[in-house]
Amino acid sequence: MPNVQLLNMSGEKIGEIELNDAIFGIEPNEAVMHAAVVNYLANQRQGTQSTLTRTEVRGGGRKPWRQKGTGHARQGSTRAPQWTHGGVALGPKPRDYSYSLNKKVKRLALKSALSSKAAENTIIVVDNITTDEYKTKTMIAMLAAVNASKKALIVLPEVSEKVQKSAANIPGVKTTLVNTLNVYDILNAGCLVVSSDAVKKIEEVYA
């Protein structure tokens, strides 16, 4: 089982924590992680883009010139797609891009992402991530003390409004909860700053 240093918010080592091999020590499956990231990004799409077809563009009710004898090609409307200010042929219309992955695939992808971070030694376990006030300075000091990269993902076991709001203004830093953890955020982060309680909760849910 991979062992990781257990730090406090001042960056001091206060012990070691053993990570579960079934979650943090498997061989990462790149294909499954890729599928999970594509799925996450597809599900984020609003799908509200819309273009006007020739029937929806204003105007163009009159035939621009008679059918024969002008030397021009025959035209029925100035709002056909080949005209300037005409409608769009085969343009996008509102649609739902979301789709779901199998539960087993999602779990394997998450375990693979966590294992890849553990293999890169970019998981930092902090004993307890708390703050008594809404203060960005406190979170900046904590991240600097534990040598977290600028692109850190802070993983909490449950909602902590003071911690989440204190970290919200730090560029590149994102907070998430164990139950909303996803593969995209894990892989996109330079390092994971995880509270010891969050590690236990991850192991309980996914082991």
C-alpha positions in Angstrom: 0.0 0.0 0.0 1.4 3.5 -0.8 2.3 5.5 2.2 1.9 9.3 2.2 3.1 11.9 4.8 0.4 13.3 7.0 0.8 17.1 7.3 -0.9 19.8 9.4 -2.0 23.1 7.9 1.4 24.6 8.8 3.2 22.0 6.6 4.7 20.1 9.5 4.8 16.3 9.3 2.7 14.8 12.0 2.7 11.2 10.8 2.0 8.9 7.9 -1.2 7.6 6.3 -1.5 4.4 4.4 -3.6 4.6 1.2 -5.8 1.7 0.1 -4.2 -0.2 -2.8 -7.6 -0.9 -4.3 -8.1 2.8 -4.9 -4.7 4.5 -5.0 -2.5 1.6 -6.2 -4.1 0.1 -9.3 -2.7 0.2 -12.8 -4.3 3.3 -14.4 -6.5 2.6 -17.4 -6.0 5.5 -19.8 -8.8 4.5 -22.2 -11.4 4.5 -19.4 -10.1 7.8 -18.0 -10.3 9.4 -21.5 -13.9 8.1 -21.8 -14.8 9.6 -18.4 -13.3 13.0 -19.3 -15.1 13.1 -22.7 -18.3 12.2 -20.9 -17.8 14.9 -18.3 -17.2 17.6 -20.9 -20.1 16.5 -23.1 -22.4 16.7 -20.1 -21.2 20.3 -19.4 -22.4 21.5 -22.8 -25.5 23.6 -22.7 -26.6 22.7 -26.3 -28.5 26.0 -26.7 -26.8 27.1 -30.0 -29.4 27.7 -32.7 -29.3 29.0 -36.3 -32.2 30.2 -38.4 -33.3 28.1 -41.4 -34.8 29.6 -44.5 -38.3 29.3 -43.1 -37.3 31.3 -39.9 -35.4 34.2 -41.5 -37.5 37.4 -41.8 -38.4 38.4 -45.4 -38.0 36.6 -48.7 -41.7 36.1 -49.3 -41.7 37.4 -52.9 -40.0 35.6 -55.8 -37.1 37.9 -56.7 -37.6 37.7 -60.5 -39.7 35.7 -63.0 -38.8 32.1 -63.7 -37.7 32.5 -67.3 -36.2 34.9 -69.7 -33.9 37.0 -67.4 -30.6 35.2 -67.9 -30.4 34.6 -64.1 -30.6 31.3 -62.5 -34.1 30.6 -61.2 -34.7 31.7 -57.6 -37.7 31.3 -55.4 -36.7 33.4 -52.4 -34.0 35.8 -51.3 -33.7 33.9 -48.0 -32.5 30.6 -49.5 -29.1 29.5 -48.1 -27.1 30.6 -51.1 -28.1 34.3 -50.6 -26.5 36.8 -48.3 -28.8 37.2 -45.3 -30.4 33.8 -46.2 -31.1 31.0 -43.8 -28.5 28.5 -42.7 -28.6 25.0 -44.3 -28.0 22.1 -41.8 -27.0 24.5 -39.0 -27.0 23.5 -35.3 -30.3 23.5 -33.4 -30.8 23.1 -29.6 -30.0 19.5 -28.5 -28.9 17.5 -25.5 -25.3 16.3 -25.6 -25.3 14.4 -22.3 -25.0 10.7 -22.0 -24.2 8.3 -19.2 -21.4 5.8 -18.6 -21.7 2.5 -16.9 -21.2 2.6 -13.1 -18.3 0.2 -13.3 -16.6 2.3 -15.9 -17.0 5.5 -13.8 -15.6 3.8 -10.7 -12.6 2.3 -12.6 -11.9 5.8 -14.1 -11.9 7.5 -10.7 -9.7 4.8 -9.2 -7.3 5.1 -12.2 -7.2 8.9 -11.8 -6.4 8.7 -8.1 -3.8 6.0 -8.6 -2.1 8.1 -11.3 -1.9 11.0 -8.9 -0.5 8.7 -6.2 2.1 7.3 -8.6 3.2 10.9 -9.4 3.4 11.7 -5.6 1.0 14.6 -6.2 -1.4 13.7 -3.4 -0.9 15.8 -0.3 -2.8 14.6 2.8 -3.6 17.3 5.4 -4.8 16.3 8.9 -7.7 18.8 9.0 -8.5 21.6 6.6 -10.4 24.2 8.6 -10.5 28.0 9.1 -12.4 30.0 11.7 -13.0 33.0 9.4 -13.6 33.8 5.7 -10.0 34.7 4.8 -8.2 33.9 1.5 -4.9 34.6 3.2 -5.3 31.5 5.4 -5.8 29.2 2.5 -2.9 30.7 0.5 -0.6 30.2 3.6 -1.8 26.6 3.9 -1.2 25.8 0.3 2.3 27.4 0.4 3.1 25.5 3.6 2.3 22.1 2.1 4.0 22.9 -1.2 0.9 22.6 -3.3 1.2 23.6 -6.9 -0.7 26.6 -8.2 -3.3 24.4 -9.8 -4.5 22.6 -6.6 -7.7 20.7 -6.0 -8.8 20.7 -2.4 -10.9 17.7 -1.5 -13.1 18.0 1.6 -15.3 15.3 3.3 -18.3 17.6 3.6 -19.4 21.2 3.0 -17.3 23.7 4.8 -18.5 27.1 3.6 -15.6 29.1 5.2 -12.9 26.9 3.5 -14.7 26.8 0.2 -15.3 30.6 0.1 -11.8 31.4 1.4 -10.3 29.3 -1.5 -12.7 30.6 -4.2 -10.6 33.7 -5.0 -7.3 31.9 -5.4 -6.5 31.6 -9.2 -6.2 27.9 -10.3 -7.4 26.5 -7.0 -10.7 24.6 -6.8 -12.5 22.9 -3.9 -14.7 19.8 -4.2 -16.4 17.3 -2.0 -15.8 13.5 -1.9 -19.3 12.9 -3.3 -18.8 15.3 -6.2 -15.2 14.2 -7.1 -14.8 13.6 -10.8 -12.0 12.4 -13.1 -11.7 15.6 -15.1 -11.0 17.7 -12.0 -8.5 15.2 -10.6 -6.5 15.0 -13.9 -6.8 18.7 -14.5 -5.2 19.5 -11.1 -1.5 19.8 -10.5 -1.9 18.2 -7.1 -4.7 17.0 -4.8 -4.8 18.5 -1.3 -7.0 16.0 0.6 -8.1 16.1 4.2 -7.5 12.8 6.2 -11.2 12.5 6.7 -11.8 12.8 3.0 -9.3 10.0 2.3 -11.2 7.7 4.7 -14.5 8.6 3.1 -13.1 7.9 -0.4 -11.9 4.5 0.8 -15.2 3.8 2.4 -17.2 4.6 -0.8 -14.9 3.2 -3.5 -13.0 0.3 -1.9 
